[in-house]
Amino acid sequence: MFKYLFRRDTILATFMVFMVMGLLSLIPFNTHVLDPIKLALQDFDYNDMAYSKFNKNSHTGVDTNIVIVNIGNADREGIASLLEKTLDYQPAAIGVDVVFYLHKEALTDSLLSAFFSGNKNTVLAYNLQLEKEKVEPKSFLYPVAANKGFANFVGEERGTIRYFAPVIKKENESYLSFTSALMKIADEKKYEAFAKRNKTTEQINYSRSADKYLIVSGGALLADTMQLLPLKGKIVLVGFVAADPYSIEDKHFTPLNEKSVGKSVPDMPGVLIHANIISMMQSGDYINKWPVWIVWVLAVILCWLHMSLFIRYFVDKHIWFHLVAKIAQLLSAILIVYLGLLFFYKWDIRINLTPSFVAIILAVDVLYFYEAMVAWLHKKFGFQSLFVHHHGH
């Protein structure tokens, strides 16, 4: 394959592949023929297989810095009592993953207002409604809470939760996420290290499933059956965890779901997703992406190597060209997916290999187009090419 690596035809044909990719990206495809496929795959990410099929982070131990208090079916009065009781255990910070949208009973609402306004180490979760340029926090406690953060996840309307926004800036206002606000109280140095990443959206590194967190019953807490040790100095997340594993109440799809396509049952409560985000902040095990320029340099190199191989068989051993080309494309596609999963699984590096994959797939068809073009150029202007000599034989 190296025989034709530095020939002019190989370089020009490679350039033409990326020119075609650029032109295709400008075409506004609008067809309903592919809608069923699009609907099936729009929420698919092959990196999810690192979690669902290969048990990424299965070696991770229990996070002893976070305790989840399950509110169960408690009403507002019960939640208010539970929050006051949680304070007695002297946690480092309390995050309340319960959205109190509207006023209900005056007495319980006043108890909650007093709690959130008077406790500086407690964070209230609220829903941030975003409509074009309009931003509206949804919680009657929002104005009085000393600390608060929006609990929205990125993409929760469409499906799998892979990302969250650390902060949203609109109308000269900054709105911290629930986990960012909580981490800022619990460990300001680690929060500052996280904030320096300055990401609009951050991919969640799901390090733990439900069995890797200590989940205690709110009823047990109120009944004084807990020891002081589990909560003292910890980050406590107060939220709902369904007892029935098949319940979908306050549950979301995550990459840990065993079904990557056509999921049926959401697999993780929102409070556990927040716990995974906090674990990621505490450990500093973030998912990083390759810079865009490296992604495209890799795509050019791989396409160039494949084009050299294709031209060799097209010119010298044309009878084998189609078989070799299809085998090379298949093996390359498998290798690309494998390498992407390996980097994600081993080193928490997300590589966008789509340009490489598309370039290799297009290479064969572009080569035929290139052959026809140089034949015309030779006839019209005397352009010299390997393909002209090939036709001459």
C-alpha positions as a Markdown table, in Angstrom:
| # | Residue | x | y | z |
|---|---|---|---|---|
| 1 | Met | 0.0 | 0.0 | 0.0 |
| 2 | Phe | 3.0 | 2.3 | 0.5 |
| 3 | Lys | 3.8 | 2.1 | -3.2 |
| 4 | Tyr | 1.3 | 4.8 | -4.0 |
| 5 | Leu | 1.3 | 6.7 | -0.7 |
| 6 | Phe | 3.0 | 9.8 | -2.0 |
| 7 | Arg | 1.7 | 9.8 | -5.5 |
| 8 | Arg | -0.2 | 12.8 | -6.7 |
| 9 | Asp | -3.3 | 10.8 | -7.4 |
| 10 | Thr | -3.5 | 9.5 | -3.9 |
| 11 | Ile | -3.1 | 13.0 | -2.4 |
| 12 | Leu | -5.6 | 14.6 | -4.8 |
| 13 | Ala | -8.2 | 11.7 | -4.3 |
| 14 | Thr | -7.8 | 12.0 | -0.5 |
| 15 | Phe | -8.4 | 15.8 | -0.8 |
| 16 | Met | -11.5 | 15.2 | -2.9 |
| 17 | Val | -13.0 | 12.9 | -0.2 |
| 18 | Phe | -12.9 | 15.8 | 2.3 |
| 19 | Met | -14.2 | 18.2 | -0.3 |
| 20 | Val | -17.2 | 15.9 | -0.9 |
| 21 | Met | -17.7 | 15.6 | 2.9 |
| 22 | Gly | -17.8 | 19.4 | 3.1 |
| 23 | Leu | -20.3 | 19.7 | 0.3 |
| 24 | Leu | -22.5 | 17.0 | 1.7 |
| 25 | Ser | -22.6 | 18.8 | 5.1 |
| 26 | Leu | -24.0 | 21.9 | 3.3 |
| 27 | Ile | -26.9 | 19.9 | 1.7 |
| 28 | Pro | -30.1 | 20.3 | 3.8 |
| 29 | Phe | -31.4 | 16.8 | 3.7 |
| 30 | Asn | -35.1 | 16.7 | 4.4 |
| 31 | Thr | -36.5 | 13.2 | 3.9 |
| 32 | His | -38.9 | 11.2 | 5.9 |
| 33 | Val | -37.7 | 7.9 | 4.5 |
| 34 | Leu | -35.0 | 7.5 | 7.1 |
| 35 | Asp | -37.3 | 8.7 | 10.0 |
| 36 | Pro | -37.7 | 5.2 | 11.6 |
| 37 | Ile | -33.9 | 4.6 | 11.6 |
| 38 | Lys | -33.3 | 8.1 | 12.8 |
| 39 | Leu | -35.7 | 7.7 | 15.7 |
| 40 | Ala | -34.1 | 4.4 | 16.7 |
| 41 | Leu | -30.5 | 5.7 | 16.6 |
| 42 | Gln | -30.9 | 9.3 | 17.6 |
| 43 | Asp | -30.3 | 8.4 | 21.2 |
| 44 | Phe | -27.5 | 5.9 | 20.5 |
| 45 | Asp | -23.9 | 6.4 | 21.4 |
| 46 | Tyr | -21.5 | 3.5 | 20.9 |
| 47 | Asn | -19.5 | 4.7 | 23.9 |
| 48 | Asp | -22.5 | 3.6 | 26.1 |
| 49 | Met | -21.3 | 0.1 | 25.5 |
| 50 | Ala | -18.3 | 0.7 | 27.7 |
| 51 | Tyr | -20.8 | 1.0 | 30.6 |
| 52 | Ser | -23.6 | -1.3 | 29.6 |
| 53 | Lys | -21.6 | -4.2 | 28.0 |
| 54 | Phe | -18.1 | -3.9 | 29.4 |
| 55 | Asn | -18.9 | -2.7 | 32.9 |
| 56 | Lys | -16.7 | 0.4 | 32.8 |
| 57 | Asn | -15.9 | 1.5 | 36.4 |
| 58 | Ser | -17.2 | -1.8 | 37.8 |
| 59 | His | -14.0 | -1.9 | 40.0 |
| 60 | Thr | -15.0 | 1.4 | 41.7 |
| 61 | Gly | -15.7 | 1.0 | 45.4 |
| 62 | Val | -18.5 | 2.5 | 47.5 |
| 63 | Asp | -18.3 | 6.3 | 47.7 |
| 64 | Thr | -18.3 | 6.8 | 51.5 |
| 65 | Asn | -18.3 | 10.6 | 51.1 |
| 66 | Ile | -21.9 | 10.7 | 49.9 |
| 67 | Val | -25.0 | 9.5 | 51.7 |
| 68 | Ile | -28.5 | 9.4 | 50.1 |
| 69 | Val | -31.5 | 9.8 | 52.3 |
| 70 | Asn | -34.6 | 8.3 | 50.7 |
| 71 | Ile | -37.7 | 10.4 | 51.4 |
| 72 | Gly | -40.0 | 7.5 | 50.2 |
| 73 | Asn | -43.6 | 8.7 | 50.2 |
| 74 | Ala | -43.1 | 11.5 | 52.8 |
| 75 | Asp | -45.3 | 14.6 | 52.3 |
| 76 | Arg | -44.0 | 18.1 | 52.8 |
| 77 | Glu | -44.4 | 18.0 | 56.6 |
| 78 | Gly | -42.5 | 14.7 | 56.7 |
| 79 | Ile | -39.7 | 16.2 | 54.5 |
| 80 | Ala | -39.4 | 19.2 | 56.7 |
| 81 | Ser | -39.0 | 17.0 | 59.8 |
| 82 | Leu | -36.5 | 14.8 | 57.9 |
| 83 | Leu | -34.4 | 17.8 | 56.9 |
| 84 | Glu | -34.3 | 19.1 | 60.5 |
| 85 | Lys | -33.3 | 15.7 | 61.7 |
| 86 | Thr | -30.6 | 15.4 | 59.1 |
| 87 | Leu | -29.1 | 18.6 | 60.4 |
| 88 | Asp | -28.6 | 16.9 | 63.8 |
| 89 | Tyr | -26.2 | 14.5 | 62.2 |
| 90 | Gln | -23.9 | 17.4 | 61.3 |
| 91 | Pro | -23.3 | 16.7 | 57.6 |
| 92 | Ala | -20.9 | 18.8 | 55.5 |
| 93 | Ala | -23.7 | 19.8 | 53.1 |
| 94 | Ile | -27.2 | 18.8 | 52.3 |
| 95 | Gly | -28.7 | 18.8 | 48.8 |
| 96 | Val | -32.4 | 18.5 | 48.6 |
| 97 | Asp | -33.4 | 16.9 | 45.3 |
| 98 | Val | -37.1 | 17.6 | 45.7 |
| 99 | Val | -38.7 | 20.4 | 43.6 |
| 100 | Phe | -41.3 | 22.3 | 45.5 |
| 101 | Tyr | -43.2 | 23.9 | 42.6 |
| 102 | Leu | -46.2 | 25.6 | 44.2 |
| 103 | His | -47.5 | 26.7 | 47.6 |
| 104 | Lys | -49.6 | 24.2 | 49.4 |
| 105 | Glu | -50.3 | 24.3 | 53.2 |
| 106 | Ala | -49.2 | 27.5 | 54.9 |
| 107 | Leu | -47.7 | 25.8 | 57.9 |
| 108 | Thr | -45.5 | 23.3 | 56.2 |
| 109 | Asp | -44.5 | 25.8 | 53.5 |
| 110 | Ser | -43.4 | 28.3 | 56.2 |
| 111 | Leu | -41.4 | 25.5 | 57.8 |
| 112 | Leu | -39.6 | 24.7 | 54.5 |
| 113 | Ser | -39.0 | 28.4 | 53.8 |
| 114 | Ala | -37.5 | 28.9 | 57.3 |
| 115 | Phe | -35.2 | 25.9 | 56.8 |
| 116 | Phe | -33.9 | 26.9 | 53.4 |
| 117 | Ser | -33.4 | 30.5 | 54.2 |
| 118 | Gly | -31.7 | 29.8 | 57.6 |
| 119 | Asn | -29.3 | 27.0 | 56.7 |
| 120 | Lys | -26.2 | 28.1 | 54.7 |
| 121 | Asn | -25.0 | 24.5 | 54.1 |
| 122 | Thr | -28.2 | 23.4 | 52.4 |
| 123 | Val | -29.0 | 23.5 | 48.7 |
| 124 | Leu | -32.5 | 23.6 | 47.2 |
| 125 | Ala | -33.1 | 22.0 | 43.9 |
| 126 | Tyr | -35.4 | 23.8 | 41.4 |
| 127 | Asn | -36.4 | 23.4 | 37.8 |
| 128 | Leu | -35.0 | 26.0 | 35.4 |
| 129 | Gln | -37.4 | 26.6 | 32.6 |
| 130 | Leu | -35.7 | 27.7 | 29.4 |
| 131 | Glu | -37.7 | 29.1 | 26.5 |
| 132 | Lys | -35.6 | 30.9 | 23.9 |
| 133 | Glu | -34.3 | 33.9 | 25.7 |
| 134 | Lys | -36.6 | 33.6 | 28.7 |
| 135 | Val | -35.4 | 32.0 | 31.8 |
| 136 | Glu | -37.7 | 31.2 | 34.7 |
| 137 | Pro | -36.8 | 29.3 | 37.9 |
| 138 | Lys | -39.7 | 27.0 | 39.0 |
| 139 | Ser | -40.0 | 26.7 | 42.8 |
| 140 | Phe | -41.9 | 28.9 | 45.2 |
| 141 | Leu | -38.9 | 28.6 | 47.6 |
| 142 | Tyr | -36.4 | 30.0 | 45.0 |
| 143 | Pro | -36.6 | 33.6 | 46.3 |
| 144 | Val | -36.0 | 32.7 | 49.9 |
| 145 | Ala | -33.4 | 29.8 | 49.7 |
| 146 | Ala | -29.9 | 30.8 | 50.7 |
| 147 | Asn | -28.4 | 28.3 | 48.3 |
| 148 | Lys | -30.0 | 26.8 | 45.3 |
| 149 | Gly | -29.2 | 25.0 | 42.0 |
| 150 | Phe | -31.2 | 23.9 | 39.0 |
| 151 | Ala | -31.7 | 20.1 | 38.8 |
| 152 | Asn | -32.3 | 19.9 | 35.0 |
| 153 | Phe | -30.1 | 17.5 | 33.0 |
| 154 | Val | -29.0 | 18.0 | 29.4 |
| 155 | Gly | -31.1 | 15.9 | 27.1 |
| 156 | Glu | -33.7 | 14.6 | 29.6 |
| 157 | Glu | -36.5 | 15.5 | 27.1 |
| 158 | Arg | -35.0 | 13.2 | 24.5 |
| 159 | Gly | -33.6 | 10.2 | 26.4 |
| 160 | Thr | -30.3 | 9.1 | 27.9 |
| 161 | Ile | -28.7 | 11.5 | 30.4 |
| 162 | Arg | -25.0 | 11.8 | 29.4 |
| 163 | Tyr | -24.4 | 15.5 | 30.1 |
| 164 | Phe | -25.2 | 18.3 | 32.6 |
| 165 | Ala | -24.6 | 22.0 | 32.4 |
| 166 | Pro | -22.5 | 23.2 | 35.4 |
| 167 | Val | -23.8 | 26.8 | 35.0 |
| 168 | Ile | -26.3 | 28.6 | 32.7 |
| 169 | Lys | -25.8 | 32.2 | 31.9 |
| 170 | Lys | -28.8 | 34.2 | 30.7 |
| 171 | Glu | -29.8 | 37.9 | 30.9 |
| 172 | Asn | -26.7 | 38.9 | 32.9 |
| 173 | Glu | -27.6 | 36.2 | 35.5 |
| 174 | Ser | -25.7 | 33.0 | 36.3 |
| 175 | Tyr | -27.6 | 30.0 | 37.5 |
| 176 | Leu | -25.5 | 27.2 | 39.1 |
| 177 | Ser | -26.5 | 23.6 | 38.7 |
| 178 | Phe | -27.6 | 21.7 | 41.8 |
| 179 | Thr | -24.4 | 19.7 | 42.0 |
| 180 | Ser | -22.2 | 22.8 | 41.4 |
| 181 | Ala | -23.9 | 24.7 | 44.2 |
| 182 | Leu | -23.6 | 21.7 | 46.5 |
| 183 | Met | -19.9 | 21.1 | 45.7 |
| 184 | Lys | -19.2 | 24.8 | 46.2 |
| 185 | Ile | -20.3 | 24.4 | 49.9 |
| 186 | Ala | -18.9 | 20.9 | 50.6 |
| 187 | Asp | -15.4 | 21.4 | 49.1 |
| 188 | Glu | -14.7 | 24.8 | 47.6 |
| 189 | Lys | -11.2 | 23.9 | 46.3 |
| 190 | Lys | -12.5 | 21.0 | 44.3 |
| 191 | Tyr | -15.4 | 23.1 | 43.0 |
| 192 | Glu | -12.9 | 25.7 | 41.8 |
| 193 | Ala | -10.8 | 23.1 | 40.1 |
| 194 | Phe | -14.0 | 21.9 | 38.4 |
| 195 | Ala | -15.1 | 25.4 | 37.5 |
| 196 | Lys | -11.7 | 26.1 | 35.8 |
| 197 | Arg | -12.6 | 23.5 | 33.2 |
| 198 | Asn | -15.0 | 26.1 | 31.9 |
| 199 | Lys | -17.2 | 23.7 | 30.0 |
| 200 | Thr | -20.7 | 24.7 | 28.8 |
| 201 | Thr | -21.7 | 21.1 | 29.2 |
| 202 | Glu | -19.8 | 18.3 | 31.0 |
| 203 | Gln | -20.1 | 14.6 | 30.3 |
| 204 | Ile | -21.0 | 12.6 | 33.3 |
| 205 | Asn | -18.6 | 9.8 | 34.2 |
| 206 | Tyr | -20.9 | 7.2 | 35.7 |
| 207 | Ser | -18.6 | 5.6 | 38.2 |
| 208 | Arg | -21.3 | 3.9 | 40.4 |
| 209 | Ser | -24.6 | 2.2 | 40.3 |
| 210 | Ala | -27.1 | 2.3 | 43.2 |
| 211 | Asp | -25.2 | -0.5 | 45.2 |
| 212 | Lys | -22.1 | 1.7 | 45.3 |
| 213 | Tyr | -23.8 | 4.4 | 47.5 |
| 214 | Leu | -25.1 | 4.3 | 51.0 |
| 215 | Ile | -28.9 | 4.8 | 50.8 |
| 216 | Val | -30.7 | 5.2 | 54.1 |
| 217 | Ser | -34.4 | 5.3 | 54.8 |
| 218 | Gly | -35.8 | 8.6 | 55.9 |
| 219 | Gly | -38.1 | 6.7 | 58.3 |
| 220 | Ala | -35.1 | 5.1 | 59.9 |
| 221 | Leu | -33.4 | 8.5 | 60.3 |
| 222 | Leu | -36.5 | 9.9 | 62.0 |
| 223 | Ala | -36.8 | 6.9 | 64.3 |
| 224 | Asp | -33.2 | 7.5 | 65.6 |
| 225 | Thr | -32.1 | 4.1 | 64.5 |
| 226 | Met | -29.1 | 5.6 | 62.7 |
| 227 | Gln | -25.6 | 6.1 | 64.2 |
| 228 | Leu | -24.0 | 9.5 | 64.0 |
| 229 | Leu | -21.1 | 8.2 | 61.9 |
| 230 | Pro | -22.7 | 7.6 | 58.5 |
| 231 | Leu | -23.8 | 11.2 | 58.0 |
| 232 | Lys | -21.4 | 13.4 | 60.0 |
| 233 | Gly | -19.1 | 15.4 | 57.7 |
| 234 | Lys | -20.6 | 13.8 | 54.6 |
| 235 | Ile | -22.5 | 15.2 | 51.6 |
| 236 | Val | -26.1 | 14.2 | 52.1 |
| 237 | Leu | -28.5 | 14.0 | 49.2 |
| 238 | Val | -32.1 | 14.0 | 50.1 |
| 239 | Gly | -34.3 | 12.6 | 47.3 |
| 240 | Phe | -36.6 | 9.9 | 46.1 |
| 241 | Val | -35.5 | 6.3 | 45.4 |
| 242 | Ala | -38.2 | 3.9 | 44.4 |
| 243 | Ala | -38.3 | 0.6 | 46.3 |
| 244 | Asp | -39.6 | -1.2 | 43.2 |
| 245 | Pro | -36.8 | -1.5 | 40.6 |
| 246 | Tyr | -39.4 | -1.4 | 37.8 |
| 247 | Ser | -40.9 | 1.9 | 39.0 |
| 248 | Ile | -40.2 | 4.8 | 36.6 |
| 249 | Glu | -41.0 | 7.6 | 39.0 |
| 250 | Asp | -38.2 | 10.2 | 38.9 |
| 251 | Lys | -36.1 | 7.8 | 36.9 |
| 252 | His | -34.0 | 8.5 | 33.8 |
| 253 | Phe | -32.2 | 6.5 | 31.1 |
| 254 | Thr | -28.4 | 6.5 | 31.6 |
| 255 | Pro | -25.5 | 4.8 | 29.7 |
| 256 | Leu | -25.6 | 2.0 | 32.4 |
| 257 | Asn | -28.9 | 0.8 | 30.9 |
| 258 | Glu | -28.5 | -2.8 | 29.6 |
| 259 | Lys | -30.5 | -1.9 | 26.4 |
| 260 | Ser | -28.5 | 0.5 | 24.3 |
| 261 | Val | -31.2 | 0.9 | 21.6 |
| 262 | Gly | -35.0 | 0.7 | 22.2 |
| 263 | Lys | -34.8 | 1.1 | 25.9 |
| 264 | Ser | -37.9 | 0.1 | 27.9 |
| 265 | Val | -37.4 | 1.0 | 31.5 |
| 266 | Pro | -35.5 | 4.0 | 32.9 |
| 267 | Asp | -32.7 | 2.7 | 35.1 |
| 268 | Met | -31.5 | 5.5 | 37.5 |
| 269 | Pro | -33.2 | 7.9 | 39.9 |
| 270 | Gly | -32.3 | 11.6 | 39.5 |
| 271 | Val | -30.7 | 11.7 | 42.9 |
| 272 | Leu | -28.2 | 8.9 | 42.0 |
| 273 | Ile | -27.3 | 10.8 | 38.8 |
| 274 | His | -26.5 | 13.8 | 41.0 |
| 275 | Ala | -24.5 | 11.5 | 43.2 |
| 276 | Asn | -22.4 | 10.3 | 40.3 |
| 277 | Ile | -21.7 | 13.9 | 39.2 |
| 278 | Ile | -20.5 | 14.8 | 42.7 |
| 279 | Ser | -18.4 | 11.7 | 42.8 |
| 280 | Met | -16.8 | 12.8 | 39.6 |
| 281 | Met | -16.1 | 16.3 | 41.0 |
| 282 | Gln | -14.6 | 14.9 | 44.1 |
| 283 | Ser | -12.3 | 12.4 | 42.3 |
| 284 | Gly | -11.5 | 14.7 | 39.4 |
| 285 | Asp | -12.1 | 11.7 | 37.0 |
| 286 | Tyr | -13.5 | 13.8 | 34.2 |
| 287 | Ile | -14.2 | 12.6 | 30.6 |
| 288 | Asn | -12.0 | 14.6 | 28.3 |
| 289 | Lys | -12.3 | 15.0 | 24.5 |
| 290 | Trp | -9.6 | 15.1 | 21.9 |
| 291 | Pro | -9.3 | 18.5 | 20.3 |
| 292 | Val | -11.1 | 18.9 | 17.0 |
| 293 | Trp | -7.8 | 19.4 | 15.0 |
| 294 | Ile | -6.5 | 16.0 | 16.2 |
| 295 | Val | -9.8 | 14.4 | 15.2 |
| 296 | Trp | -9.5 | 15.8 | 11.6 |
| 297 | Val | -5.8 | 15.1 | 11.3 |
| 298 | Leu | -6.5 | 11.5 | 12.3 |
| 299 | Ala | -9.3 | 11.3 | 9.7 |
| 300 | Val | -7.0 | 12.7 | 6.9 |
| 301 | Ile | -4.2 | 10.2 | 7.8 |
| 302 | Leu | -6.5 | 7.2 | 7.9 |
| 303 | Cys | -8.2 | 8.2 | 4.7 |
| 304 | Trp | -4.8 | 8.8 | 3.0 |
| 305 | Leu | -3.6 | 5.3 | 4.0 |
| 306 | His | -6.8 | 3.7 | 2.8 |
| 307 | Met | -6.8 | 5.6 | -0.5 |
| 308 | Ser | -3.2 | 4.4 | -1.1 |
| 309 | Leu | -4.4 | 0.8 | -0.6 |
| 310 | Phe | -7.4 | 1.2 | -2.8 |
| 311 | Ile | -5.5 | 2.8 | -5.6 |
| 312 | Arg | -2.9 | 0.0 | -5.5 |
| 313 | Tyr | -5.5 | -2.6 | -6.0 |
| 314 | Phe | -7.5 | -0.5 | -8.5 |
| 315 | Val | -4.5 | 0.0 | -10.7 |
| 316 | Asp | -2.4 | -3.2 | -10.2 |
| 317 | Lys | -4.9 | -5.9 | -9.2 |
| 318 | His | -8.3 | -4.6 | -10.2 |
| 319 | Ile | -10.0 | -8.0 | -10.1 |
| 320 | Trp | -9.5 | -8.0 | -6.3 |
| 321 | Phe | -10.3 | -4.3 | -5.8 |
| 322 | His | -13.9 | -4.6 | -4.6 |
| 323 | Leu | -13.2 | -7.5 | -2.3 |
| 324 | Val | -10.1 | -5.8 | -0.7 |
| 325 | Ala | -11.9 | -2.5 | -0.4 |
| 326 | Lys | -15.0 | -3.9 | 1.4 |
| 327 | Ile | -12.8 | -6.0 | 3.7 |
| 328 | Ala | -10.6 | -3.0 | 4.5 |
| 329 | Gln | -13.7 | -0.8 | 5.2 |
| 330 | Leu | -15.3 | -3.5 | 7.5 |
| 331 | Leu | -12.1 | -4.1 | 9.4 |
| 332 | Ser | -11.4 | -0.4 | 9.7 |
| 333 | Ala | -14.9 | 0.2 | 11.0 |
| 334 | Ile | -14.5 | -2.5 | 13.7 |
| 335 | Leu | -11.0 | -1.1 | 14.6 |
| 336 | Ile | -12.3 | 2.5 | 14.9 |
| 337 | Val | -15.2 | 1.4 | 17.2 |
| 338 | Tyr | -12.8 | -0.7 | 19.3 |
| 339 | Leu | -10.2 | 2.1 | 19.6 |
| 340 | Gly | -12.9 | 4.6 | 20.6 |
| 341 | Leu | -14.3 | 2.2 | 23.2 |
| 342 | Leu | -10.7 | 1.4 | 24.5 |
| 343 | Phe | -9.8 | 5.1 | 25.0 |
| 344 | Phe | -13.2 | 5.7 | 26.7 |
| 345 | Tyr | -13.0 | 2.6 | 28.9 |
| 346 | Lys | -9.4 | 2.8 | 30.0 |
| 347 | Trp | -8.5 | 6.5 | 30.0 |
| 348 | Asp | -11.9 | 8.4 | 30.1 |
| 349 | Ile | -11.1 | 10.0 | 26.7 |
| 350 | Arg | -13.9 | 10.5 | 24.3 |
| 351 | Ile | -12.8 | 10.5 | 20.6 |
| 352 | Asn | -15.0 | 11.6 | 17.8 |
| 353 | Leu | -14.1 | 9.1 | 15.1 |
| 354 | Thr | -17.1 | 9.9 | 12.9 |
| 355 | Pro | -15.0 | 11.9 | 10.4 |
| 356 | Ser | -12.6 | 9.0 | 10.0 |
| 357 | Phe | -15.4 | 6.5 | 9.6 |
| 358 | Val | -17.2 | 8.6 | 7.0 |
| 359 | Ala | -14.0 | 9.4 | 5.1 |
| 360 | Ile | -13.1 | 5.7 | 4.8 |
| 361 | Ile | -16.7 | 4.8 | 3.6 |
| 362 | Leu | -16.7 | 7.5 | 1.0 |
| 363 | Ala | -13.2 | 6.8 | -0.3 |
| 364 | Val | -14.2 | 4.0 | -2.8 |
| 365 | Asp | -17.1 | 6.0 | -4.4 |
| 366 | Val | -14.9 | 9.2 | -4.6 |
| 367 | Leu | -12.2 | 7.1 | -6.2 |
| 368 | Tyr | -14.5 | 6.2 | -9.1 |
| 369 | Phe | -15.5 | 9.8 | -9.5 |
| 370 | Tyr | -11.8 | 10.8 | -9.4 |
| 371 | Glu | -11.0 | 8.3 | -12.1 |
| 372 | Ala | -13.7 | 9.7 | -14.4 |
| 373 | Met | -12.6 | 13.2 | -13.7 |
| 374 | Val | -8.9 | 12.6 | -14.5 |
| 375 | Ala | -9.8 | 10.8 | -17.7 |
| 376 | Trp | -11.7 | 13.9 | -18.8 |
| 377 | Leu | -8.8 | 16.1 | -17.7 |
| 378 | His | -6.3 | 13.9 | -19.7 |
| 379 | Lys | -8.4 | 14.1 | -22.8 |
| 380 | Lys | -9.0 | 17.8 | -22.5 |
| 381 | Phe | -5.7 | 19.1 | -21.1 |
| 382 | Gly | -3.3 | 16.2 | -21.2 |
| 383 | Phe | -3.4 | 15.7 | -17.4 |
| 384 | Gln | -1.1 | 12.7 | -16.5 |
| 385 | Ser | -2.5 | 10.2 | -14.0 |
| 386 | Leu | -2.1 | 6.6 | -12.9 |
| 387 | Phe | -5.6 | 5.9 | -14.0 |
| 388 | Val | -4.9 | 7.1 | -17.6 |
| 389 | His | -2.1 | 4.5 | -17.8 |
| 390 | His | -4.4 | 2.0 | -16.2 |
| 391 | His | -6.9 | 2.5 | -19.1 |
| 392 | Gly | -4.1 | 2.3 | -21.6 |
| 393 | His | -3.4 | -1.3 | -20.6 |
